[in-house]
């Protein structure tokens, strides 16, 4: 088969060949090229390596440039026997498993999708850092007993930021600060705002507030720059050919400033619109696309897709023992979980009713995972089979549940030889 196995570390990589030879190289670019030359010299056609952190990325790209068939594999598939693990044995073990065809290839984004994923993941990192600074602003305000966080739904909104900027500029008059708020806030919460602004200002508190404010603004600028890069990549992918989009779902949180985002995604997917599904907006669709791409047919069935996402029930039973195995969660699976979490409290969506019903019996973790699996399966069917998605709502779902209960009751009545009479 002319296969090789590579064990990747932070400072060295070890290459195992078919004849049992092992070669080690440092992790510099020049050494990676020498490694590729070695593989070509030994007529190696296919290489397997573990997905170890981010160390594999450059080596993967270099080997692909040399024309090799590179397999990135999950480290759990190449697990060695405990107590007998060394880097030399690992690379030979990977080579042996790969030569027998016992490894599964991981999905690796390439080209424009890889670049888009990089910007999108970086944007998510900035959002998390930005949220940290929001918490710092809230803490600084609370330490000075300025209670606008209890009155406003979000301190980083237009009204909250306007008052914070004025406070940092030296304004202390409550009436003046109130005048900076949005008209709806002044109309409905003016009295509460005035009471919340009667704080106890301290030099340390103002310093902490200023630091948090500047940190928040810095990450907002970083996010805006990521949006510019995302816009550029989407324009390159579509080459200006956009499908005309109608009215799109509102993106309530963390909306990217990307012009015609819905049109770009519709063009990439040939007119298939994931936003018709419950809980999916153009932004969550962009997140899913950056993680799994547009060709979902690489997963043979929806079961393969949900299993890859980490949303399928695990089969970990051995004899009478059922062990819980903690596995890594792919980012795409986490996105579907977040969507399911948002549907949990929805009052007019069938999946929300399903999630609440399951939560009452199995707990929130299982309910969210099961709902996320349903969403992922429907997404696969929509993109591969073209199945239309229609939200039937809570009423139809509850009607189906009632039919199931009646069917079960009739079966039980037959077993007990009793008659069931329904009140009309």
C-alpha positions as a Markdown table, in Angstrom:
| # | Residue | x | y | z |
|---|---|---|---|---|
| 1 | Unk | 0.0 | 0.0 | 0.0 |
| 2 | Unk | 3.1 | 2.3 | 0.4 |
| 3 | Unk | 1.8 | 3.8 | 3.6 |
| 4 | Unk | 3.5 | 5.8 | 6.3 |
| 5 | Unk | 2.5 | 6.9 | 9.8 |
| 6 | Unk | 3.5 | 10.2 | 11.5 |
| 7 | Unk | 3.5 | 11.0 | 15.2 |
| 8 | Unk | 3.5 | 14.8 | 15.7 |
| 9 | Unk | 4.8 | 16.7 | 18.7 |
| 10 | Unk | 5.6 | 20.3 | 19.6 |
| 11 | Unk | 9.3 | 20.0 | 18.9 |
| 12 | Unk | 9.7 | 16.8 | 16.9 |
| 13 | Unk | 7.8 | 14.5 | 14.5 |
| 14 | Unk | 8.5 | 10.8 | 14.0 |
| 15 | Unk | 7.9 | 9.0 | 10.7 |
| 16 | Unk | 7.3 | 5.3 | 10.5 |
| 17 | Unk | 7.8 | 3.5 | 7.2 |
| 18 | Unk | 6.6 | 0.1 | 6.0 |
| 19 | Unk | 10.0 | -1.6 | 6.5 |
| 20 | Unk | 10.0 | -0.6 | 10.2 |
| 21 | Unk | 12.4 | 2.3 | 9.8 |
| 22 | Unk | 11.7 | 5.4 | 12.0 |
| 23 | Unk | 13.0 | 8.8 | 11.2 |
| 24 | Unk | 12.7 | 11.9 | 13.4 |
| 25 | Unk | 12.6 | 15.6 | 12.3 |
| 26 | Unk | 12.3 | 18.9 | 14.0 |
| 27 | Unk | 9.2 | 21.0 | 13.5 |
| 28 | Unk | 10.8 | 23.7 | 11.3 |
| 29 | Unk | 9.6 | 24.3 | 7.8 |
| 30 | Unk | 12.9 | 23.2 | 6.2 |
| 31 | Unk | 12.7 | 19.9 | 8.2 |
| 32 | Unk | 9.1 | 19.3 | 7.0 |
| 33 | Unk | 10.3 | 19.6 | 3.5 |
| 34 | Unk | 13.1 | 17.1 | 4.1 |
| 35 | Unk | 10.4 | 14.8 | 5.6 |
| 36 | Unk | 8.4 | 15.1 | 2.4 |
| 37 | Unk | 11.4 | 14.3 | 0.3 |
| 38 | Unk | 12.0 | 11.2 | 2.4 |
| 39 | Unk | 8.5 | 10.0 | 1.8 |
| 40 | Unk | 8.8 | 10.5 | -2.0 |
| 41 | Unk | 12.1 | 8.8 | -2.0 |
| 42 | Unk | 10.6 | 5.7 | -0.3 |
| 43 | Unk | 7.7 | 5.7 | -2.8 |
| 44 | Unk | 5.2 | 6.5 | -0.1 |
| 45 | Unk | 1.8 | 7.3 | -1.5 |
| 46 | Unk | -0.4 | 7.8 | 1.5 |
| 47 | Unk | 0.3 | 9.1 | 5.0 |
| 48 | Unk | -1.7 | 9.1 | 8.3 |
| 49 | Unk | -1.2 | 11.5 | 11.1 |
| 50 | Unk | -3.0 | 12.4 | 14.3 |
| 51 | Unk | -4.9 | 15.6 | 14.7 |
| 52 | Unk | -2.7 | 17.0 | 17.5 |
| 53 | Unk | -3.6 | 20.6 | 18.4 |
| 54 | Unk | -2.5 | 22.9 | 15.6 |
| 55 | Unk | 0.9 | 21.3 | 15.0 |
| 56 | Unk | -0.4 | 19.2 | 12.1 |
| 57 | Unk | -1.6 | 22.1 | 9.9 |
| 58 | Unk | 1.6 | 23.2 | 8.2 |
| 59 | Unk | 2.9 | 19.7 | 7.8 |
| 60 | Unk | -0.4 | 18.6 | 6.3 |
| 61 | Unk | -0.3 | 21.5 | 3.7 |
| 62 | Unk | 3.3 | 20.7 | 2.8 |
| 63 | Unk | 2.6 | 17.0 | 2.2 |
| 64 | Unk | -0.4 | 17.8 | 0.1 |
| 65 | Unk | 1.6 | 20.1 | -2.0 |
| 66 | Unk | 4.1 | 17.2 | -2.6 |
| 67 | Unk | 1.2 | 15.2 | -4.0 |
| 68 | Unk | 0.8 | 12.8 | -1.1 |
| 69 | Unk | -2.6 | 11.4 | 0.0 |
| 70 | Unk | -2.7 | 12.7 | 3.6 |
| 71 | Unk | -5.1 | 11.3 | 6.2 |
| 72 | Unk | -5.8 | 13.2 | 9.3 |
| 73 | Unk | -7.2 | 10.8 | 11.9 |
| 74 | Unk | -8.7 | 11.1 | 15.4 |
| 75 | Unk | -6.2 | 10.2 | 18.1 |
| 76 | Unk | -8.7 | 7.9 | 19.8 |
| 77 | Unk | -8.5 | 5.5 | 16.8 |
| 78 | Unk | -4.7 | 5.1 | 17.2 |
| 79 | Unk | -4.7 | 4.6 | 21.0 |
| 80 | Unk | -1.9 | 2.4 | 22.1 |
| 81 | Unk | -1.8 | -0.2 | 24.9 |
| 82 | Unk | -1.3 | 1.6 | 28.3 |
| 83 | Unk | 2.3 | 1.4 | 29.6 |
| 84 | Unk | 3.9 | 0.8 | 26.2 |
| 85 | Unk | 3.6 | 4.2 | 24.6 |
| 86 | Unk | 6.6 | 6.0 | 23.0 |
| 87 | Unk | 6.8 | 8.3 | 20.0 |
| 88 | Unk | 8.6 | 5.6 | 18.0 |
| 89 | Unk | 6.0 | 3.0 | 18.7 |
| 90 | Unk | 3.2 | 5.4 | 18.0 |
| 91 | Unk | 4.3 | 6.3 | 14.5 |
| 92 | Unk | 4.8 | 2.6 | 13.6 |
| 93 | Unk | 1.4 | 1.8 | 15.1 |
| 94 | Unk | -0.3 | 4.5 | 13.1 |
| 95 | Unk | 1.5 | 3.2 | 9.9 |
| 96 | Unk | 0.3 | -0.4 | 10.6 |
| 97 | Unk | -3.3 | 0.6 | 11.2 |
| 98 | Unk | -3.3 | 2.8 | 8.1 |
| 99 | Unk | -1.8 | 0.1 | 5.9 |
| 100 | Unk | -4.6 | -2.3 | 7.0 |
| 101 | Unk | -7.3 | 0.4 | 6.2 |
| 102 | Unk | -8.5 | 0.6 | 9.8 |
| 103 | Unk | -8.4 | 4.4 | 10.2 |
| 104 | Unk | -11.1 | 6.9 | 9.3 |
| 105 | Unk | -10.2 | 10.2 | 7.7 |
| 106 | Unk | -11.2 | 13.4 | 9.4 |
| 107 | Unk | -12.8 | 16.2 | 7.5 |
| 108 | Unk | -10.3 | 19.0 | 6.7 |
| 109 | Unk | -11.4 | 22.3 | 5.2 |
| 110 | Unk | -9.5 | 23.4 | 2.2 |
| 111 | Unk | -9.1 | 26.5 | 0.1 |
| 112 | Unk | -11.5 | 29.4 | 0.7 |
| 113 | Unk | -13.5 | 27.4 | 3.2 |
| 114 | Unk | -10.4 | 27.0 | 5.3 |
| 115 | Unk | -9.8 | 30.7 | 5.2 |
| 116 | Unk | -13.4 | 31.5 | 6.1 |
| 117 | Unk | -13.3 | 29.1 | 9.0 |
| 118 | Unk | -10.2 | 30.8 | 10.3 |
| 119 | Unk | -11.8 | 34.2 | 10.3 |
| 120 | Unk | -15.1 | 32.9 | 11.8 |
| 121 | Unk | -13.3 | 31.0 | 14.6 |
| 122 | Unk | -11.2 | 34.1 | 15.4 |
| 123 | Unk | -14.4 | 36.2 | 15.5 |
| 124 | Unk | -15.9 | 33.8 | 18.0 |
| 125 | Unk | -12.7 | 34.1 | 20.2 |
| 126 | Unk | -13.1 | 37.9 | 20.1 |
| 127 | Unk | -16.7 | 37.6 | 21.1 |
| 128 | Unk | -15.8 | 35.6 | 24.1 |
| 129 | Unk | -13.1 | 38.1 | 25.1 |
| 130 | Unk | -15.6 | 40.9 | 24.5 |
| 131 | Unk | -18.1 | 39.2 | 26.9 |
| 132 | Unk | -15.4 | 39.0 | 29.5 |
| 133 | Unk | -14.9 | 42.8 | 29.4 |
| 134 | Unk | -18.7 | 43.3 | 29.6 |
| 135 | Unk | -18.6 | 41.4 | 32.9 |
| 136 | Unk | -15.8 | 43.6 | 34.0 |
| 137 | Unk | -17.8 | 46.7 | 33.2 |
| 138 | Unk | -20.8 | 45.4 | 35.2 |
| 139 | Unk | -18.5 | 44.5 | 38.1 |
| 140 | Unk | -17.0 | 48.0 | 38.2 |
| 141 | Unk | -20.4 | 49.7 | 38.1 |
| 142 | Unk | -21.7 | 47.4 | 40.9 |
| 143 | Unk | -18.7 | 48.2 | 43.0 |
| 144 | Unk | -19.7 | 51.9 | 42.8 |
| 145 | Unk | -23.3 | 50.9 | 43.4 |
| 146 | Unk | -24.4 | 52.2 | 40.0 |
| 147 | Unk | -27.2 | 49.7 | 39.3 |
| 148 | Unk | -27.9 | 50.2 | 35.6 |
| 149 | Unk | -27.1 | 46.5 | 35.0 |
| 150 | Unk | -30.3 | 45.6 | 37.0 |
| 151 | Unk | -32.4 | 48.1 | 35.0 |
| 152 | Unk | -31.2 | 47.7 | 31.4 |
| 153 | Unk | -31.4 | 44.4 | 29.7 |
| 154 | Unk | -27.7 | 44.7 | 28.5 |
| 155 | Unk | -25.2 | 47.3 | 29.6 |
| 156 | Unk | -23.4 | 47.1 | 26.2 |
| 157 | Unk | -26.5 | 48.5 | 24.4 |
| 158 | Unk | -26.8 | 52.0 | 23.1 |
| 159 | Unk | -28.2 | 53.5 | 26.2 |
| 160 | Unk | -25.8 | 51.7 | 28.6 |
| 161 | Unk | -22.7 | 52.6 | 26.6 |
| 162 | Unk | -23.7 | 56.2 | 26.2 |
| 163 | Unk | -24.0 | 56.6 | 30.0 |
| 164 | Unk | -20.7 | 54.8 | 30.6 |
| 165 | Unk | -18.9 | 57.1 | 28.1 |
| 166 | Unk | -20.4 | 60.1 | 29.8 |
| 167 | Unk | -19.4 | 58.9 | 33.3 |
| 168 | Unk | -15.9 | 58.3 | 32.1 |
| 169 | Unk | -15.8 | 61.8 | 30.7 |
| 170 | Unk | -16.7 | 63.2 | 34.1 |
| 171 | Unk | -20.5 | 63.6 | 34.0 |
| 172 | Unk | -22.3 | 62.9 | 37.3 |
| 173 | Unk | -25.7 | 64.6 | 36.8 |
| 174 | Unk | -28.3 | 61.9 | 36.8 |
| 175 | Unk | -30.7 | 63.9 | 34.6 |
| 176 | Unk | -28.0 | 64.5 | 32.0 |
| 177 | Unk | -27.1 | 60.8 | 32.0 |
| 178 | Unk | -30.8 | 59.8 | 31.6 |
| 179 | Unk | -31.1 | 62.2 | 28.6 |
| 180 | Unk | -28.5 | 60.1 | 26.8 |
| 181 | Unk | -30.8 | 57.0 | 26.9 |
| 182 | Unk | -33.0 | 55.7 | 24.1 |
| 183 | Unk | -36.5 | 57.2 | 24.0 |
| 184 | Unk | -38.1 | 53.9 | 24.9 |
| 185 | Unk | -35.9 | 53.6 | 28.0 |
| 186 | Unk | -36.7 | 57.2 | 29.1 |
| 187 | Unk | -40.4 | 56.5 | 28.6 |
| 188 | Unk | -40.6 | 53.2 | 30.5 |
| 189 | Unk | -37.7 | 53.2 | 33.0 |
| 190 | Unk | -36.8 | 56.8 | 33.7 |
| 191 | Unk | -37.5 | 56.6 | 37.4 |
| 192 | Unk | -35.6 | 53.3 | 37.8 |
| 193 | Unk | -32.6 | 54.7 | 35.8 |
| 194 | Unk | -32.4 | 57.8 | 38.0 |
| 195 | Unk | -32.4 | 55.7 | 41.2 |
| 196 | Unk | -29.8 | 53.3 | 39.7 |
| 197 | Unk | -27.4 | 56.2 | 38.9 |
| 198 | Unk | -27.2 | 57.4 | 42.5 |
| 199 | Unk | -23.9 | 55.7 | 43.0 |
| 200 | Unk | -20.8 | 56.0 | 45.1 |
| 201 | Unk | -18.0 | 57.0 | 42.7 |
| 202 | Unk | -14.4 | 55.9 | 43.6 |
| 203 | Unk | -11.1 | 56.4 | 41.8 |
| 204 | Unk | -10.4 | 52.6 | 41.7 |
| 205 | Unk | -13.9 | 51.9 | 40.4 |
| 206 | Unk | -13.6 | 54.5 | 37.6 |
| 207 | Unk | -10.2 | 53.2 | 36.7 |
| 208 | Unk | -11.6 | 49.6 | 36.4 |
| 209 | Unk | -14.5 | 50.8 | 34.4 |
| 210 | Unk | -12.3 | 52.7 | 32.0 |
| 211 | Unk | -10.0 | 49.7 | 31.5 |
| 212 | Unk | -13.0 | 47.4 | 30.8 |
| 213 | Unk | -14.6 | 49.9 | 28.4 |
| 214 | Unk | -11.4 | 50.2 | 26.4 |
| 215 | Unk | -10.9 | 46.5 | 26.3 |
| 216 | Unk | -14.5 | 46.0 | 25.1 |
| 217 | Unk | -14.0 | 48.6 | 22.3 |
| 218 | Unk | -10.8 | 47.0 | 21.2 |
| 219 | Unk | -12.4 | 43.6 | 20.7 |
| 220 | Unk | -15.4 | 45.3 | 18.9 |
| 221 | Unk | -12.8 | 46.7 | 16.4 |
| 222 | Unk | -11.2 | 43.3 | 16.1 |
| 223 | Unk | -14.6 | 41.7 | 15.3 |
| 224 | Unk | -15.3 | 44.4 | 12.7 |
| 225 | Unk | -12.1 | 43.6 | 11.0 |
| 226 | Unk | -13.0 | 39.9 | 10.9 |
| 227 | Unk | -16.3 | 40.8 | 9.3 |
| 228 | Unk | -14.5 | 42.6 | 6.6 |
| 229 | Unk | -12.4 | 39.6 | 5.9 |
| 230 | Unk | -15.4 | 37.3 | 5.9 |
| 231 | Unk | -17.1 | 39.6 | 3.4 |
| 232 | Unk | -14.1 | 39.5 | 1.1 |
| 233 | Unk | -13.9 | 35.7 | 1.2 |
| 234 | Unk | -17.6 | 35.3 | 0.5 |
| 235 | Unk | -17.4 | 37.7 | -2.5 |
| 236 | Unk | -14.5 | 35.7 | -3.9 |
| 237 | Unk | -16.4 | 32.4 | -3.5 |
| 238 | Unk | -19.5 | 33.7 | -5.3 |
| 239 | Unk | -17.6 | 36.0 | -7.8 |
| 240 | Unk | -20.4 | 38.5 | -7.6 |
| 241 | Unk | -23.2 | 36.0 | -8.6 |
| 242 | Unk | -25.7 | 36.4 | -5.8 |
| 243 | Unk | -29.2 | 34.9 | -5.5 |
| 244 | Unk | -31.6 | 37.6 | -4.7 |
| 245 | Unk | -32.8 | 37.3 | -1.1 |
| 246 | Unk | -36.1 | 38.3 | 0.3 |
| 247 | Unk | -36.8 | 39.2 | 3.9 |
| 248 | Unk | -34.5 | 37.3 | 6.2 |
| 249 | Unk | -34.7 | 36.3 | 9.9 |
| 250 | Unk | -33.6 | 38.9 | 12.4 |
| 251 | Unk | -30.2 | 38.2 | 13.9 |
| 252 | Unk | -30.6 | 39.2 | 17.5 |
| 253 | Unk | -27.1 | 38.7 | 18.9 |
| 254 | Unk | -23.6 | 39.2 | 17.5 |
| 255 | Unk | -24.8 | 40.1 | 14.0 |
| 256 | Unk | -21.9 | 40.2 | 11.6 |
| 257 | Unk | -21.7 | 43.3 | 9.4 |
| 258 | Unk | -21.6 | 41.4 | 6.2 |
| 259 | Unk | -23.5 | 42.8 | 3.3 |
| 260 | Unk | -26.0 | 40.3 | 1.7 |
| 261 | Unk | -25.0 | 37.5 | 4.0 |
| 262 | Unk | -28.1 | 35.6 | 3.2 |
| 263 | Unk | -27.6 | 36.0 | -0.5 |
| 264 | Unk | -24.0 | 34.7 | -0.3 |
| 265 | Unk | -25.1 | 31.6 | 1.6 |
| 266 | Unk | -28.0 | 30.9 | -0.8 |
| 267 | Unk | -25.6 | 31.2 | -3.8 |
| 268 | Unk | -23.1 | 28.8 | -2.2 |
| 269 | Unk | -25.9 | 26.2 | -1.5 |
| 270 | Unk | -27.6 | 26.6 | -4.8 |
| 271 | Unk | -30.8 | 28.2 | -3.4 |
| 272 | Unk | -31.3 | 25.8 | -0.5 |
| 273 | Unk | -32.2 | 27.9 | 2.5 |
| 274 | Unk | -31.3 | 26.6 | 6.0 |
| 275 | Unk | -32.9 | 29.7 | 7.6 |
| 276 | Unk | -36.4 | 28.1 | 7.1 |
| 277 | Unk | -35.4 | 25.7 | 10.0 |
| 278 | Unk | -36.2 | 26.6 | 13.6 |
| 279 | Unk | -33.6 | 28.6 | 15.4 |
| 280 | Unk | -31.2 | 29.0 | 12.4 |
| 281 | Unk | -30.5 | 32.5 | 11.2 |
| 282 | Unk | -28.0 | 33.6 | 8.5 |
| 283 | Unk | -25.3 | 33.9 | 11.2 |
| 284 | Unk | -25.8 | 30.4 | 12.7 |
| 285 | Unk | -25.9 | 29.1 | 9.1 |
| 286 | Unk | -22.6 | 30.8 | 8.4 |
| 287 | Unk | -21.1 | 29.2 | 11.5 |
| 288 | Unk | -22.3 | 25.7 | 10.5 |
| 289 | Unk | -21.1 | 26.2 | 6.9 |
| 290 | Unk | -17.6 | 27.3 | 8.1 |
| 291 | Unk | -17.3 | 24.0 | 10.1 |
| 292 | Unk | -18.9 | 21.4 | 7.8 |
| 293 | Unk | -18.7 | 23.0 | 4.3 |
| 294 | Unk | -21.4 | 22.8 | 1.6 |
| 295 | Unk | -21.0 | 19.2 | 0.5 |
| 296 | Unk | -22.8 | 17.1 | 3.2 |
| 297 | Unk | -22.9 | 14.1 | 0.9 |
| 298 | Unk | -19.5 | 13.1 | 2.2 |
| 299 | Unk | -21.5 | 11.7 | 5.1 |
| 300 | Unk | -23.4 | 8.8 | 3.7 |
| 301 | Unk | -26.5 | 9.2 | 5.9 |
| 302 | Unk | -27.9 | 11.6 | 8.5 |
| 303 | Unk | -26.8 | 9.0 | 11.1 |
| 304 | Unk | -23.2 | 9.3 | 10.0 |
| 305 | Unk | -23.5 | 13.1 | 10.1 |
| 306 | Unk | -25.0 | 13.2 | 13.6 |
| 307 | Unk | -22.5 | 10.7 | 14.9 |
| 308 | Unk | -19.6 | 12.8 | 13.5 |
| 309 | Unk | -21.1 | 15.8 | 15.3 |
| 310 | Unk | -21.1 | 13.9 | 18.6 |
| 311 | Unk | -24.9 | 14.1 | 18.9 |
| 312 | Unk | -25.7 | 10.4 | 18.6 |
| 313 | Unk | -26.2 | 8.1 | 21.7 |
| 314 | Unk | -23.1 | 6.3 | 22.6 |
| 315 | Unk | -22.8 | 2.5 | 22.7 |
| 316 | Unk | -20.5 | 1.9 | 25.6 |
| 317 | Unk | -22.0 | -1.2 | 27.2 |
| 318 | Unk | -19.7 | -4.2 | 28.0 |
| 319 | Unk | -21.6 | -7.1 | 29.5 |
| 320 | Unk | -23.7 | -5.7 | 32.3 |
| 321 | Unk | -21.6 | -2.6 | 32.7 |
| 322 | Unk | -22.5 | 0.6 | 30.9 |
| 323 | Unk | -19.6 | 3.0 | 31.1 |
| 324 | Unk | -19.9 | 6.7 | 30.3 |
| 325 | Unk | -17.2 | 7.7 | 27.9 |
| 326 | Unk | -16.4 | 11.4 | 27.7 |
| 327 | Unk | -15.7 | 12.3 | 24.1 |
| 328 | Unk | -14.5 | 15.5 | 22.4 |
| 329 | Unk | -17.2 | 17.7 | 21.0 |
| 330 | Unk | -16.7 | 19.0 | 17.4 |
| 331 | Unk | -17.4 | 22.8 | 17.1 |
| 332 | Unk | -20.2 | 22.1 | 14.6 |
| 333 | Unk | -22.0 | 19.9 | 17.1 |
| 334 | Unk | -21.7 | 22.7 | 19.7 |
| 335 | Unk | -23.4 | 25.1 | 17.3 |
| 336 | Unk | -26.4 | 22.8 | 17.0 |
| 337 | Unk | -26.5 | 22.4 | 20.8 |
| 338 | Unk | -26.5 | 26.2 | 21.1 |
| 339 | Unk | -29.4 | 26.4 | 18.7 |
| 340 | Unk | -31.3 | 23.7 | 20.6 |
| 341 | Unk | -30.6 | 25.6 | 23.9 |
| 342 | Unk | -32.3 | 28.7 | 22.3 |
| 343 | Unk | -35.3 | 26.7 | 21.3 |
| 344 | Unk | -35.9 | 25.3 | 24.8 |
| 345 | Unk | -38.0 | 28.2 | 26.0 |
| 346 | Unk | -39.8 | 28.9 | 22.6 |
| 347 | Unk | -43.6 | 28.8 | 22.9 |
| 348 | Unk | -44.6 | 28.3 | 19.3 |
| 349 | Unk | -42.1 | 25.9 | 17.9 |
| 350 | Unk | -42.6 | 22.1 | 18.0 |
| 351 | Unk | -38.9 | 21.3 | 18.7 |
| 352 | Unk | -39.1 | 23.6 | 21.7 |
| 353 | Unk | -42.1 | 21.6 | 23.1 |
| 354 | Unk | -40.2 | 18.3 | 22.3 |
| 355 | Unk | -37.2 | 19.6 | 24.2 |
| 356 | Unk | -39.2 | 20.7 | 27.3 |
| 357 | Unk | -41.0 | 17.4 | 27.4 |
| 358 | Unk | -37.8 | 15.4 | 27.2 |
| 359 | Unk | -36.2 | 17.7 | 29.8 |
| 360 | Unk | -38.9 | 16.9 | 32.4 |
| 361 | Unk | -38.0 | 13.2 | 32.1 |
| 362 | Unk | -34.3 | 13.0 | 31.2 |
| 363 | Unk | -32.9 | 16.3 | 32.3 |
| 364 | Unk | -31.6 | 19.3 | 30.3 |
| 365 | Unk | -28.4 | 17.9 | 28.9 |
| 366 | Unk | -30.0 | 14.9 | 27.2 |
| 367 | Unk | -32.9 | 17.0 | 26.0 |
| 368 | Unk | -30.7 | 19.6 | 24.4 |
| 369 | Unk | -28.5 | 16.9 | 22.8 |
| 370 | Unk | -31.6 | 15.0 | 21.4 |
| 371 | Unk | -33.0 | 18.3 | 20.0 |
| 372 | Unk | -29.7 | 19.2 | 18.5 |
| 373 | Unk | -29.6 | 15.8 | 16.8 |
| 374 | Unk | -33.0 | 16.4 | 15.3 |
| 375 | Unk | -31.9 | 19.7 | 14.0 |
| 376 | Unk | -28.7 | 18.3 | 12.5 |
| 377 | Unk | -30.5 | 15.4 | 10.8 |
| 378 | Unk | -33.0 | 17.8 | 9.3 |
| 379 | Unk | -30.2 | 20.0 | 8.1 |
| 380 | Unk | -28.5 | 17.1 | 6.4 |
| 381 | Unk | -31.7 | 16.1 | 4.7 |
| 382 | Unk | -32.3 | 19.6 | 3.5 |
| 383 | Unk | -28.9 | 20.0 | 2.0 |
| 384 | Unk | -28.5 | 16.5 | 0.6 |
| 385 | Unk | -32.0 | 15.4 | -0.3 |
| 386 | Unk | -33.6 | 18.8 | -0.7 |
| 387 | Unk | -36.4 | 17.9 | 1.7 |
| 388 | Unk | -38.5 | 21.0 | 2.4 |
| 389 | Unk | -38.8 | 22.0 | 6.0 |
| 390 | Unk | -42.1 | 23.3 | 7.5 |
| 391 | Unk | -42.5 | 24.2 | 11.2 |
| 392 | Unk | -45.8 | 22.7 | 12.2 |
| 393 | Unk | -45.8 | 24.3 | 15.6 |
| 394 | Unk | -46.5 | 23.2 | 19.1 |
| 395 | Unk | -50.2 | 22.5 | 18.5 |
| 396 | Unk | -49.6 | 19.8 | 15.9 |
| 397 | Unk | -46.8 | 18.3 | 18.1 |
| 398 | Unk | -49.1 | 18.1 | 21.1 |
| 399 | Unk | -51.8 | 16.6 | 18.9 |
| 400 | Unk | -49.4 | 13.8 | 17.9 |
| 401 | Unk | -48.4 | 13.2 | 21.6 |
| 402 | Unk | -52.1 | 12.9 | 22.5 |
| 403 | Unk | -52.7 | 10.3 | 19.7 |
| 404 | Unk | -49.7 | 8.3 | 21.0 |
| 405 | Unk | -51.2 | 8.4 | 24.6 |
| 406 | Unk | -54.6 | 7.3 | 23.4 |
| 407 | Unk | -53.0 | 4.4 | 21.4 |
| 408 | Unk | -51.1 | 3.3 | 24.4 |
| 409 | Unk | -54.2 | 3.6 | 26.6 |
| 410 | Unk | -56.3 | 1.5 | 24.2 |
| 411 | Unk | -53.6 | -1.2 | 24.1 |
| 412 | Unk | -53.5 | -1.3 | 27.9 |
| 413 | Unk | -57.3 | -1.4 | 28.2 |
| 414 | Unk | -57.3 | -4.4 | 25.9 |
| 415 | Unk | -54.8 | -6.2 | 28.0 |
| 416 | Unk | -56.8 | -5.5 | 31.2 |
| 417 | Unk | -60.1 | -6.3 | 29.5 |
| 418 | Unk | -61.6 | -2.9 | 30.3 |
| 419 | Unk | -63.4 | -0.3 | 28.2 |
| 420 | Unk | -62.2 | 3.2 | 27.7 |
| 421 | Unk | -64.8 | 6.0 | 27.2 |
| 422 | Unk | -63.6 | 9.4 | 26.0 |
| 423 | Unk | -65.5 | 12.6 | 26.9 |
| 424 | Unk | -66.3 | 14.6 | 23.8 |
